[in-house]
């Protein structure tokens, strides 16, 4: 190799070393950002799991309320049937007495 070429390579070495150092710093910063994003995603996943649990509980509650409302509806309809039967009976009694 010629001395001139060797000299140019030696002159570029500090620049190359600086470029590698900058690259390492950029990679470290990128790693930190990725770690932060990972932590945020973990928190978000936990929140979503909590929301899913709450939704499951609400769904169970809605199911039990629906069943309770259906039972109450049947009870109310039975009471109305009895009331209608009583009204019919009273109408018959009134018609007999007239």
N, CA, C and O atoms as CSV, one atom per row, in Angstrom:
chain,resi,resn,atom,element,x,y,z
A,1,UNK,N,N,0.844,-1.173,0.000
A,1,UNK,CA,C,0.000,0.000,0.000
A,1,UNK,C,C,0.892,1.239,0.000
A,1,UNK,O,O,1.967,1.253,0.601
A,2,UNK,N,N,0.443,2.228,-0.655
A,2,UNK,CA,C,1.258,3.447,-0.717
A,2,UNK,C,C,1.085,4.265,0.560
A,2,UNK,O,O,0.068,4.168,1.248
A,3,UNK,N,N,2.091,5.063,0.856
A,3,UNK,CA,C,2.041,5.907,2.053
A,3,UNK,C,C,0.900,6.907,1.971
A,3,UNK,O,O,0.279,7.228,2.984
A,4,UNK,N,N,0.624,7.392,0.786
A,4,UNK,CA,C,-0.459,8.367,0.597
A,4,UNK,C,C,-1.808,7.723,0.932
A,4,UNK,O,O,-2.644,8.318,1.612
A,5,UNK,N,N,-1.996,6.524,0.451
A,5,UNK,CA,C,-3.256,5.818,0.712
A,5,UNK,C,C,-3.374,5.465,2.187
A,5,UNK,O,O,-4.449,5.613,2.769
A,6,UNK,N,N,-2.319,5.014,2.786
A,6,UNK,CA,C,-2.297,4.700,4.211
A,6,UNK,C,C,-2.586,5.940,5.035
A,6,UNK,O,O,-3.289,5.867,6.043
A,7,UNK,N,N,-2.062,7.056,4.626
A,7,UNK,CA,C,-2.291,8.324,5.327
A,7,UNK,C,C,-3.775,8.708,5.261
A,7,UNK,O,O,-4.345,9.164,6.252
A,8,UNK,N,N,-4.394,8.523,4.094
A,8,UNK,CA,C,-5.827,8.847,3.967
A,8,UNK,C,C,-6.681,7.945,4.854
A,8,UNK,O,O,-7.648,8.397,5.469
A,9,UNK,N,N,-6.316,6.676,4.912
A,9,UNK,CA,C,-7.053,5.744,5.772
A,9,UNK,C,C,-6.909,6.159,7.230
A,9,UNK,O,O,-7.891,6.160,7.972
A,10,UNK,N,N,-5.708,6.509,7.644
A,10,UNK,CA,C,-5.475,6.947,9.022
A,10,UNK,C,C,-6.253,8.216,9.327
A,10,UNK,O,O,-6.745,8.387,10.442
A,11,UNK,N,N,-6.370,9.107,8.352
A,11,UNK,CA,C,-7.128,10.349,8.560
A,11,UNK,C,C,-8.632,10.078,8.705
A,11,UNK,O,O,-9.335,10.821,9.390
A,12,UNK,N,N,-9.116,9.019,8.063
A,12,UNK,CA,C,-10.546,8.701,8.146
A,12,UNK,C,C,-10.905,7.879,9.390
A,12,UNK,O,O,-12.082,7.779,9.737
A,13,UNK,N,N,-9.926,7.298,10.056
A,13,UNK,CA,C,-10.194,6.468,11.229
A,13,UNK,C,C,-10.921,7.230,12.351
A,13,UNK,O,O,-11.900,6.704,12.880
A,14,UNK,N,N,-10.492,8.441,12.740
A,14,UNK,CA,C,-11.227,9.152,13.800
A,14,UNK,C,C,-12.687,9.425,13.402
A,14,UNK,O,O,-13.595,9.333,14.229
A,15,UNK,N,N,-12.890,9.758,12.129
A,15,UNK,CA,C,-14.248,9.991,11.659
A,15,UNK,C,C,-15.061,8.700,11.737
A,15,UNK,O,O,-16.221,8.726,12.150
A,16,UNK,N,N,-14.479,7.597,11.355
A,16,UNK,CA,C,-15.156,6.303,11.407
A,16,UNK,C,C,-15.475,5.923,12.859
A,16,UNK,O,O,-16.556,5.417,13.159
A,17,UNK,N,N,-14.519,6.176,13.740
A,17,UNK,CA,C,-14.735,5.877,15.168
A,17,UNK,C,C,-15.881,6.728,15.705
A,17,UNK,O,O,-16.719,6.212,16.444
A,18,UNK,N,N,-15.946,8.009,15.362
A,18,UNK,CA,C,-17.046,8.885,15.777
A,18,UNK,C,C,-18.384,8.390,15.230
A,18,UNK,O,O,-19.398,8.400,15.928
A,19,UNK,N,N,-18.366,7.959,13.976
A,19,UNK,CA,C,-19.604,7.456,13.375
A,19,UNK,C,C,-20.099,6.207,14.096
A,19,UNK,O,O,-21.299,6.054,14.327
A,20,UNK,N,N,-19.182,5.318,14.451
A,20,UNK,CA,C,-19.563,4.106,15.182
A,20,UNK,C,C,-20.099,4.475,16.566
A,20,UNK,O,O,-21.081,3.893,17.026
A,21,UNK,N,N,-19.465,5.425,17.219
A,21,UNK,CA,C,-19.922,5.864,18.544
A,21,UNK,C,C,-21.326,6.475,18.456
A,21,UNK,O,O,-22.182,6.190,19.293
A,22,UNK,N,N,-21.556,7.307,17.451
A,22,UNK,CA,C,-22.889,7.893,17.258
A,22,UNK,C,C,-23.919,6.801,16.991
A,22,UNK,O,O,-25.037,6.842,17.505
A,23,UNK,N,N,-23.531,5.845,16.194
A,23,UNK,CA,C,-24.432,4.735,15.896
A,23,UNK,C,C,-24.773,3.960,17.165
A,23,UNK,O,O,-25.928,3.590,17.374
A,24,UNK,N,N,-23.776,3.715,18.011
A,24,UNK,CA,C,-24.008,3.009,19.274
A,24,UNK,C,C,-24.938,3.794,20.186
A,24,UNK,O,O,-25.819,3.221,20.827
A,25,UNK,N,N,-24.738,5.121,20.242
A,25,UNK,CA,C,-25.631,5.954,21.057
A,25,UNK,C,C,-27.059,5.910,20.520
A,25,UNK,O,O,-28.012,5.820,21.293
A,26,UNK,N,N,-27.206,5.973,19.212
A,26,UNK,CA,C,-28.540,5.922,18.601
A,26,UNK,C,C,-29.212,4.579,18.887
A,26,UNK,O,O,-30.411,4.517,19.157
A,27,UNK,N,N,-28.424,3.515,18.824
A,27,UNK,CA,C,-28.979,2.186,19.109
A,27,UNK,C,C,-29.395,2.087,20.571
A,27,UNK,O,O,-30.456,1.538,20.869
A,28,UNK,N,N,-28.579,2.609,21.492
A,28,UNK,CA,C,-28.927,2.604,22.914
A,28,UNK,C,C,-30.215,3.389,23.158
A,28,UNK,O,O,-31.083,2.947,23.912
A,29,UNK,N,N,-30.336,4.548,22.522
A,29,UNK,CA,C,-31.544,5.358,22.676
A,29,UNK,C,C,-32.755,4.620,22.107
A,29,UNK,O,O,-33.836,4.642,22.696
A,30,UNK,N,N,-32.572,3.979,20.982
A,30,UNK,CA,C,-33.654,3.204,20.380
A,30,UNK,C,C,-34.065,2.059,21.300
A,30,UNK,O,O,-35.254,1.777,21.448
A,31,UNK,N,N,-33.088,1.402,21.917
A,31,UNK,CA,C,-33.395,0.327,22.865
A,31,UNK,C,C,-34.213,0.848,24.038
A,31,UNK,O,O,-35.181,0.214,24.460
A,32,UNK,N,N,-33.816,2.018,24.568
A,32,UNK,CA,C,-34.554,2.608,25.684
A,32,UNK,C,C,-35.999,2.898,25.269
A,32,UNK,O,O,-36.941,2.603,26.005
A,33,UNK,N,N,-36.154,3.480,24.081
A,33,UNK,CA,C,-37.510,3.774,23.603
A,33,UNK,C,C,-38.325,2.492,23.417
A,33,UNK,O,O,-39.507,2.442,23.757
A,34,UNK,N,N,-37.692,1.483,22.887
A,34,UNK,CA,C,-38.403,0.216,22.692
A,34,UNK,C,C,-38.784,-0.402,24.036
A,34,UNK,O,O,-39.869,-0.966,24.175
A,35,UNK,N,N,-37.896,-0.297,25.027
A,35,UNK,CA,C,-38.224,-0.798,26.362
A,35,UNK,C,C,-39.403,-0.030,26.948
A,35,UNK,O,O,-40.299,-0.624,27.548
A,36,UNK,N,N,-39.403,1.292,26.773
A,36,UNK,CA,C,-40.515,2.103,27.264
A,36,UNK,C,C,-41.812,1.714,26.573
A,36,UNK,O,O,-42.858,1.603,27.211
A,37,UNK,N,N,-41.734,1.511,25.272
A,37,UNK,CA,C,-42.925,1.100,24.530
A,37,UNK,C,C,-43.403,-0.266,25.020
A,37,UNK,O,O,-44.604,-0.494,25.165
A,38,UNK,N,N,-42.463,-1.166,25.271
A,38,UNK,CA,C,-42.817,-2.490,25.799
A,38,UNK,C,C,-43.521,-2.383,27.141
A,38,UNK,O,O,-44.506,-3.079,27.386
A,39,UNK,N,N,-43.015,-1.510,28.017
A,39,UNK,CA,C,-43.642,-1.315,29.322
A,39,UNK,C,C,-45.042,-0.732,29.167
A,39,UNK,O,O,-45.980,-1.150,29.846
A,40,UNK,N,N,-45.168,0.232,28.271
A,40,UNK,CA,C,-46.486,0.828,28.036
A,40,UNK,C,C,-47.457,-0.197,27.473
A,40,UNK,O,O,-48.632,-0.212,27.839
A,41,UNK,N,N,-46.971,-1.050,26.588
A,41,UNK,CA,C,-47.829,-2.099,26.027
A,41,UNK,C,C,-48.242,-3.093,27.114
A,41,UNK,O,O,-49.381,-3.560,27.125
A,42,UNK,N,N,-47.327,-3.417,28.023
A,42,UNK,CA,C,-47.660,-4.315,29.129
A,42,UNK,C,C,-48.751,-3.697,30.004
A,42,UNK,O,O,-49.704,-4.371,30.394
A,43,UNK,N,N,-48.599,-2.399,30.309
A,43,UNK,CA,C,-49.622,-1.713,31.105
A,43,UNK,C,C,-50.960,-1.709,30.380
A,43,UNK,O,O,-52.007,-1.935,30.987
A,44,UNK,N,N,-50.916,-1.452,29.078
A,44,UNK,CA,C,-52.142,-1.436,28.281
A,44,UNK,C,C,-52.790,-2.822,28.267
A,44,UNK,O,O,-54.011,-2.947,28.360
A,45,UNK,N,N,-51.970,-3.845,28.151
A,45,UNK,CA,C,-52.505,-5.209,28.156
A,45,UNK,C,C,-53.164,-5.531,29.492
A,45,UNK,O,O,-54.220,-6.161,29.531
A,46,UNK,N,N,-52.538,-5.097,30.593
A,46,UNK,CA,C,-53.131,-5.321,31.917
A,46,UNK,C,C,-54.459,-4.585,32.038
A,46,UNK,O,O,-55.433,-5.119,32.568
A,47,UNK,N,N,-54.483,-3.337,31.532
A,47,UNK,CA,C,-55.733,-2.574,31.574
A,47,UNK,C,C,-56.815,-3.247,30.747
A,47,UNK,O,O,-57.974,-3.308,31.157
A,48,UNK,N,N,-56.434,-3.750,29.582
A,48,UNK,CA,C,-57.408,-4.435,28.733
A,48,UNK,C,C,-57.911,-5.716,29.407
A,48,UNK,O,O,-59.091,-6.052,29.308
A,49,UNK,N,N,-57.010,-6.429,30.093
A,49,UNK,CA,C,-57.435,-7.615,30.838
A,49,UNK,C,C,-58.419,-7.233,31.929
A,49,UNK,O,O,-59.424,-7.916,32.127
A,50,UNK,N,N,-58.138,-6.140,32.644
A,50,UNK,CA,C,-59.049,-5.667,33.684
A,50,UNK,C,C,-60.402,-5.297,33.090
A,50,UNK,O,O,-61.446,-5.622,33.656
A,51,UNK,N,N,-60.378,-4.620,31.953
A,51,UNK,CA,C,-61.632,-4.249,31.294
A,51,UNK,C,C,-62.385,-5.504,30.867
A,51,UNK,O,O,-63.607,-5.572,31.005
A,52,UNK,N,N,-61.665,-6.495,30.351
A,52,UNK,CA,C,-62.298,-7.760,29.970
A,52,UNK,C,C,-62.945,-8.440,31.163
A,52,UNK,O,O,-64.055,-8.963,31.055
A,53,UNK,N,N,-62.255,-8.437,32.309
A,53,UNK,CA,C,-62.825,-9.017,33.526
A,53,UNK,C,C,-64.081,-8.274,33.940
A,53,UNK,O,O,-65.087,-8.884,34.304
A,54,UNK,N,N,-64.014,-6.947,33.881
A,54,UNK,CA,C,-65.194,-6.141,34.244
A,54,UNK,C,C,-66.348,-6.403,33.288
A,54,UNK,O,O,-67.503,-6.473,33.706
A,55,UNK,N,N,-66.035,-6.548,32.003
A,55,UNK,CA,C,-67.082,-6.831,31.024
A,55,UNK,C,C,-67.709,-8.201,31.286
A,55,UNK,O,O,-68.923,-8.365,31.159
A,56,UNK,N,N,-66.882,-9.185,31.652
A,56,UNK,CA,C,-67.412,-10.511,31.979
A,56,UNK,C,C,-68.365,-10.433,33.170
A,56,UNK,O,O,-69.434,-11.042,33.160
A,57,UNK,N,N,-67.967,-9.679,34.195
A,57,UNK,CA,C,-68.820,-9.531,35.378
A,57,UNK,C,C,-70.122,-8.827,35.011
A,57,UNK,O,O,-71.194,-9.213,35.477
A,58,UNK,N,N,-70.026,-7.794,34.177
A,58,UNK,CA,C,-71.235,-7.099,33.749
A,58,UNK,C,C,-72.150,-8.008,32.933
A,58,UNK,O,O,-73.372,-7.952,33.065
A,59,UNK,N,N,-71.554,-8.837,32.098
A,59,UNK,CA,C,-72.350,-9.769,31.295
A,59,UNK,C,C,-73.060,-10.776,32.193
A,59,UNK,O,O,-74.230,-11.091,31.976
A,60,UNK,N,N,-72.354,-11.277,33.198
A,60,UNK,CA,C,-72.978,-12.199,34.143
A,60,UNK,C,C,-74.114,-11.515,34.890
A,60,UNK,O,O,-75.182,-12.093,35.094
A,61,UNK,N,N,-73.867,-10.287,35.289
A,61,UNK,CA,C,-74.901,-9.533,36.004
A,61,UNK,C,C,-76.111,-9.298,35.105
A,61,UNK,O,O,-77.253,-9.433,35.545
A,62,UNK,N,N,-75.859,-8.949,33.849
A,62,UNK,CA,C,-76.946,-8.738,32.903
A,62,UNK,C,C,-77.743,-10.017,32.698
A,62,UNK,O,O,-78.971,-9.981,32.634
A,63,UNK,N,N,-77.047,-11.149,32.594
A,63,UNK,CA,C,-77.740,-12.430,32.439
A,63,UNK,C,C,-78.630,-12.723,33.641
A,63,UNK,O,O,-79.779,-13.137,33.482
A,64,UNK,N,N,-78.103,-12.510,34.834
A,64,UNK,CA,C,-78.900,-12.781,36.034
A,64,UNK,C,C,-80.063,-11.800,36.138
A,64,UNK,O,O,-81.157,-12.182,36.554
A,65,UNK,N,N,-79.840,-10.545,35.766
A,65,UNK,CA,C,-80.934,-9.563,35.781
A,65,UNK,C,C,-81.994,-9.928,34.753
A,65,UNK,O,O,-83.188,-9.777,35.013
A,66,UNK,N,N,-81.570,-10.405,33.591
A,66,UNK,CA,C,-82.519,-10.808,32.550
A,66,UNK,C,C,-83.374,-11.970,33.027
A,66,UNK,O,O,-84.588,-11.986,32.822
A,67,UNK,N,N,-82.734,-12.942,33.665
A,67,UNK,CA,C,-83.490,-14.078,34.192
A,67,UNK,C,C,-84.464,-13.624,35.265
A,67,UNK,O,O,-85.609,-14.073,35.298
A,68,UNK,N,N,-84.018,-12.742,36.134
A,68,UNK,CA,C,-84.879,-12.225,37.192
A,68,UNK,C,C,-86.054,-11.455,36.594
A,68,UNK,O,O,-87.189,-11.603,37.047
A,69,UNK,N,N,-85.784,-10.632,35.576
A,69,UNK,CA,C,-86.862,-9.878,34.935
A,69,UNK,C,C,-87.846,-10.800,34.233
A,69,UNK,O,O,-89.050,-10.543,34.251
A,70,UNK,N,N,-87.361,-11.858,33.620
A,70,UNK,CA,C,-88.255,-12.816,32.964
A,70,UNK,C,C,-89.152,-13.486,34.006
A,70,UNK,O,O,-90.352,-13.650,33.785
A,71,UNK,N,N,-88.575,-13.866,35.123
A,71,UNK,CA,C,-89.369,-14.492,36.198
A,71,UNK,C,C,-90.399,-13.509,36.739
A,71,UNK,O,O,-91.551,-13.879,36.963
A,72,UNK,N,N,-89.996,-12.267,36.948
A,72,UNK,CA,C,-90.937,-11.250,37.428
A,72,UNK,C,C,-92.064,-11.023,36.423
A,72,UNK,O,O,-93.220,-10.830,36.799
A,73,UNK,N,N,-91.705,-11.048,35.142
A,73,UNK,CA,C,-92.720,-10.870,34.099
A,73,UNK,C,C,-93.757,-11.984,34.167
A,73,UNK,O,O,-94.960,-11.732,34.097
A,74,UNK,N,N,-93.277,-13.225,34.304
A,74,UNK,CA,C,-94.209,-14.356,34.424
A,74,UNK,C,C,-95.101,-14.222,35.648
A,74,UNK,O,O,-96.303,-14.478,35.574
A,75,UNK,N,N,-94.522,-13.825,36.769
A,75,UNK,CA,C,-95.306,-13.643,37.990
A,75,UNK,C,C,-96.364,-12.566,37.796
A,75,UNK,O,O,-97.507,-12.728,38.222
A,76,UNK,N,N,-95.981,-11.468,37.153
A,76,UNK,CA,C,-96.919,-10.375,36.913
A,76,UNK,C,C,-98.041,-10.833,35.982
A,76,UNK,O,O,-99.208,-10.511,36.208
A,77,UNK,N,N,-97.687,-11.584,34.936
A,77,UNK,CA,C,-98.714,-12.076,34.006
A,77,UNK,C,C,-99.685,-13.023,34.712
A,77,UNK,O,O,-100.884,-13.000,34.432
A,78,UNK,N,N,-99.176,-13.856,35.626
A,78,UNK,CA,C,-100.046,-14.752,36.385
A,78,UNK,C,C,-101.001,-13.953,37.268
A,78,UNK,O,O,-102.180,-14.288,37.389
A,79,UNK,N,N,-100.479,-12.902,37.876
A,79,UNK,CA,C,-101.341,-12.059,38.717
A,79,UNK,C,C,-102.444,-11.417,37.879
A,79,UNK,O,O,-103.593,-11.343,38.315
A,80,UNK,N,N,-102.098,-10.953,36.682
A,80,UNK,CA,C,-103.112,-10.356,35.810
A,80,UNK,C,C,-104.153,-11.392,35.395
A,80,UNK,O,O,-105.338,-11.073,35.300
A,81,UNK,N,N,-103.723,-12.627,35.147
A,81,UNK,CA,C,-104.689,-13.683,34.801
A,81,UNK,C,C,-105.661,-13.896,35.947
A,81,UNK,O,O,-106.863,-14.059,35.738
A,82,UNK,N,N,-105.117,-13.892,37.177
A,82,UNK,CA,C,-105.988,-14.066,38.342
A,82,UNK,C,C,-106.939,-12.877,38.483
A,82,UNK,O,O,-108.117,-13.043,38.798
A,83,UNK,N,N,-106.412,-11.683,38.247
A,83,UNK,CA,C,-107.258,-10.489,38.333
A,83,UNK,C,C,-108.340,-10.542,37.257
A,83,UNK,O,O,-109.501,-10.231,37.525
A,84,UNK,N,N,-107.961,-10.935,36.038
A,84,UNK,CA,C,-108.943,-11.049,34.952
A,84,UNK,C,C,-109.993,-12.104,35.289
A,84,UNK,O,O,-111.178,-11.915,35.014
A,85,UNK,N,N,-109.556,-13.218,35.886
A,85,UNK,CA,C,-110.505,-14.261,36.293
A,85,UNK,C,C,-111.447,-13.721,37.371
A,85,UNK,O,O,-112.648,-13.986,37.331
A,86,UNK,N,N,-110.918,-12.977,38.322
A,86,UNK,CA,C,-111.753,-12.380,39.367
A,86,UNK,C,C,-112.760,-11.398,38.769
A,86,UNK,O,O,-113.921,-11.367,39.176
A,87,UNK,N,N,-112.313,-10.605,37.811
A,87,UNK,CA,C,-113.208,-9.637,37.162
A,87,UNK,C,C,-114.321,-10.379,36.427
A,87,UNK,O,O,-115.488,-9.996,36.507
A,88,UNK,N,N,-113.956,-11.436,35.715
A,88,UNK,CA,C,-114.968,-12.228,35.002
A,88,UNK,C,C,-115.973,-12.820,35.991
A,88,UNK,O,O,-117.181,-12.783,35.756
A,89,UNK,N,N,-115.474,-13.355,37.077
A,89,UNK,CA,C,-116.343,-13.929,38.092
A,89,UNK,C,C,-117.288,-12.865,38.665
A,89,UNK,O,O,-118.485,-13.106,38.818
A,90,UNK,N,N,-116.738,-11.695,38.977
A,90,UNK,CA,C,-117.575,-10.622,39.526
A,90,UNK,C,C,-118.602,-10.139,38.503
A,90,UNK,O,O,-119.739,-9.826,38.857
A,91,UNK,N,N,-118.195,-10.081,37.228
A,91,UNK,CA,C,-119.145,-9.706,36.177
A,91,UNK,C,C,-120.294,-10.703,36.112
A,91,UNK,O,O,-121.448,-10.312,35.938
A,92,UNK,N,N,-119.984,-11.986,36.252
A,92,UNK,CA,C,-121.028,-13.011,36.244
A,92,UNK,C,C,-121.953,-12.863,37.449
A,92,UNK,O,O,-123.170,-13.008,37.332
A,93,UNK,N,N,-121.364,-12.573,38.603
A,93,UNK,CA,C,-122.170,-12.415,39.811
A,93,UNK,C,C,-123.107,-11.206,39.686
A,93,UNK,O,O,-124.268,-11.262,40.091
A,94,UNK,N,N,-122.592,-10.137,39.129
A,94,UNK,CA,C,-123.407,-8.934,38.948
A,94,UNK,C,C,-124.523,-9.209,37.950
A,94,UNK,O,O,-125.655,-8.765,38.141
A,95,UNK,N,N,-124.206,-9.941,36.887
A,95,UNK,CA,C,-125.211,-10.248,35.853
A,95,UNK,C,C,-126.304,-11.137,36.442
A,95,UNK,O,O,-127.465,-10.983,36.061
A,96,UNK,N,N,-125.996,-12.041,37.334
A,96,UNK,CA,C,-126.993,-12.899,37.975
A,96,UNK,C,C,-127.900,-12.104,38.877
A,96,UNK,O,O,-129.103,-12.362,38.935
A,97,UNK,N,N,-127.353,-11.157,39.568
A,97,UNK,CA,C,-128.132,-10.381,40.521
A,97,UNK,C,C,-128.993,-9.325,39.864
A,97,UNK,O,O,-129.885,-8.765,40.501
A,98,UNK,N,N,-128.746,-9.056,38.640
A,98,UNK,CA,C,-129.542,-7.999,37.976
A,98,UNK,C,C,-130.795,-8.515,37.439
A,98,UNK,O,O,-131.574,-7.761,36.855
